[in-house]
């Protein structure tokens, strides 16, 4: 049976303008990096997407190689669209990316015009879409001229394959240069997607200023440090967590050291004082930055989406709370 979304889905949140554009994004967006691929239970994936939309989460973020295996997250999302959300396509912001390895040979990686356009064509086919709302270059390419990569993004918009374009993980000066090239071509740079969380603050060293000056939106990934800034690793590594799944290559369980856990437990104590879960406080900490438009969460169950969405009940920090967080991190 097709899903009938909640009639109150737009009453629960305030949408924030993405830079100096006409687009507004929900403060919490749902990412498909893991837990939506071919190794996962489809009905659980479907339940998470349905619940997110019921809460007013309108933005779903994918990439060509999300899964695993590569491409399977887009395939599953396409199935969910057909079953549940097809009548609501115009209420959704759907994004995809290319820039990491996707297929063998010299044309299935990085930032060439050939790779980006071919990859997006494949993504659209997997999802059953005519266009995506946002298409990102997934990472900087040190060998391809930036003019070629940005020219490909401009062509992708002009050809109707995407409405807007973005970049991910570009450093401050490269971001400014990319924005200038796209502006000269007539296709504004809508959004930047960097990693950012309490433990990893690199975007504070110049990137946020560039985004503010250039009028570019910002959606951060890994705001919970891939689950470390939650309560799931307090005792051990659960088998169903990212650190416990053998088919997830990018999460190194040796990152969860006793020193890290000591800091996480202290942060959790502060979160309790704020009547929040650790995940909620960590998301609020990210969203406190005026330049940040949205925080991109992952989830493996519906309850995690509900918990993350609860951050909207308390987004404010006192100066003392921010000081205490910094002190915890510095010990």
Protein Blocks (a to p, Z undefined) as FASTA:
>chain_A
ZZdddfklmmmbccddehjafbdcdfbdcdfkbopamkbcfklmmmmmmmmmmnopabdc
ddfkbccdehklmmmmmmmmmmmmmmmmmmpccddddhiafbgcjklghjafklmmmmmm
mmmmmnopabdfbdcdfbdcfkbcfklmmmmmmmmmmnopafbdcdehiafklmmmmmmm
mmmnopacfbacddddfklcklmnojlmmmmmnopacddehklgnolapcklmmmccfkb
mklpmklmkbcfklmcfklmmmmmmmmmmmmmnopafklmmmmmmmmpmklmbdcdddfb
fklmmmmmmmmmomcdcfklmmmmmmmmmZZ
